Amino acid sequence: MNEIIEILSGLHPDIDFETADNLVDSKILDSFDIVSLIAEINDNFDIAISAEEITPENFNSAEAIWNLVERLMEE
């Protein structure tokens, strides 16, 4: 999960991603951030995040993003 926090911190260094749990709902992450995040995750973890997976629930926290990554790596 540290890699996810590093990627997120690169986008918004002023946010505490270890505790934030409303990244999409509070508009901390916008659509451009999500696209950048997905590209980095796809490269770093060698997975593909489909359009169906791009939901607020999957991107509202670093933990939710990590859970998504883990699930996709198992497939």
C-alpha positions in Angstrom: 0.0 0.0 0.0 3.0 2.3 0.5 3.4 2.5 -3.3 -0.2 3.7 -3.6 0.4 6.4 -1.0 3.5 7.5 -2.8 1.7 7.8 -6.1 -1.2 9.8 -4.4 1.3 12.0 -2.6 2.9 12.8 -6.0 -0.5 14.2 -7.1 -1.3 16.0 -3.9 1.6 16.3 -1.4 -0.6 18.3 1.1 -3.1 15.5 1.8 -2.7 12.8 4.4 -3.6 9.8 2.3 -3.1 7.4 5.2 -6.3 8.7 6.9 -8.3 10.4 4.1 -11.3 8.4 3.2 -13.3 10.7 1.0 -10.9 11.5 -1.9 -13.5 11.4 -4.6 -16.5 12.6 -2.6 -14.6 15.6 -1.3 -13.2 16.3 -4.8 -9.6 15.9 -3.6 -9.1 13.7 -6.7 -10.6 15.0 -9.9 -11.0 13.1 -13.2 -7.5 14.1 -14.4 -6.0 12.8 -11.1 -7.9 9.5 -11.5 -6.6 9.1 -15.1 -3.0 9.7 -13.9 -3.4 7.4 -10.9 -4.8 4.6 -13.1 -1.9 5.0 -15.6 0.7 4.7 -12.8 -1.1 1.8 -11.1 -1.3 0.0 -14.4 2.4 0.5 -15.0 3.6 -0.2 -11.5 1.5 -3.3 -10.8 1.1 -4.6 -14.4 -2.7 -4.7 -14.1 -5.5 -3.1 -16.1 -8.3 -1.2 -14.4 -11.4 -1.4 -16.5 -14.0 1.4 -16.8 -16.4 -0.6 -14.6 -13.9 -0.4 -11.7 -13.7 3.4 -11.8 -16.2 4.1 -9.1 -16.0 6.4 -6.1 -16.0 3.4 -3.8 -12.8 2.1 -5.4 -11.0 5.5 -5.2 -12.2 7.2 -2.0 -9.1 6.1 0.0 -5.7 4.7 -0.4 -7.0 1.5 1.3 -9.8 1.2 -1.2 -7.4 1.7 -4.1 -5.0 -0.9 -2.6 -7.9 -3.4 -2.2 -8.8 -2.9 -5.9 -5.2 -3.4 -6.9 -4.9 -6.6 -4.8 -8.1 -8.0 -6.2 -7.1 -7.3 -9.8 -3.6 -8.8 -9.2 -5.3 -12.0 -8.1 -7.4 -12.3 -11.3 
